[in-house]
Amino acid sequence: MAKTATVRARVEPQLKERAEEVLSELGLNPTAAITLYYEQIVKRHGIPFPVSLPNATTRKAMRDAEEGRNVTRASNLDDLFEQLDSDE
């Protein structure tokens, strides 16, 4: 089937640039990505990923992380696991 329909959307330029960098790494162009997205919407009869607002616990954890509270910092993955294991 010929591709003759047009989809237009306005997004922030930085978002567009960052998304297209990722798509390029995946070997996709924006048209292919949008086509994949639309195909999944049709197959799943809805958006192909969960769309929900974070609950109160998640919102608190997000605020804590943004403000640096209750955050474990490590210089590498091994150090992180060591710290997390020692907290048990």
Backbone hydrogen bonds, N-H to C=O, Kabsch-Sander energy under -0.5 kcal/mol:
donor,donor_aa,acceptor,acceptor_aa,energy
4,T,2,A,-1.0
11,V,9,A,-0.5
16,K,12,E,-2.4
17,E,13,P,-2.5
18,R,14,Q,-2.5
19,A,15,L,-2.7
20,E,16,K,-2.5
21,E,17,E,-1.6
22,V,18,R,-1.8
23,L,19,A,-2.7
24,S,20,E,-2.2
25,E,21,E,-1.9
26,L,22,V,-1.5
27,G,24,S,-1.3
28,L,23,L,-3.1
33,A,29,N,-2.2
34,I,30,P,-2.7
35,T,31,T,-2.3
36,L,32,A,-2.5
37,Y,33,A,-2.4
38,Y,34,I,-2.8
39,E,35,T,-2.6
40,Q,36,L,-2.1
41,I,37,Y,-2.1
42,V,38,Y,-2.2
43,K,39,E,-2.5
44,R,40,Q,-2.6
45,H,41,I,-1.2
46,G,41,I,-1.3
52,S,50,P,-0.5
59,R,55,N,-2.7
60,K,56,A,-2.3
61,A,57,T,-2.2
62,M,58,T,-2.5
63,R,59,R,-2.4
64,D,60,K,-2.9
65,A,61,A,-2.4
66,E,62,M,-2.4
67,E,63,R,-2.1
68,G,64,D,-0.6
68,G,65,A,-0.9
69,R,64,D,-2.7
71,V,68,G,-0.5
73,R,71,V,-0.6
80,L,76,N,-2.1
81,F,77,L,-2.6
82,E,78,D,-2.2
83,Q,79,D,-2.4
84,L,80,L,-2.7
85,D,81,F,-2.7
86,S,82,E,-1.8
87,D,83,Q,-0.9
88,E,85,D,-1.1
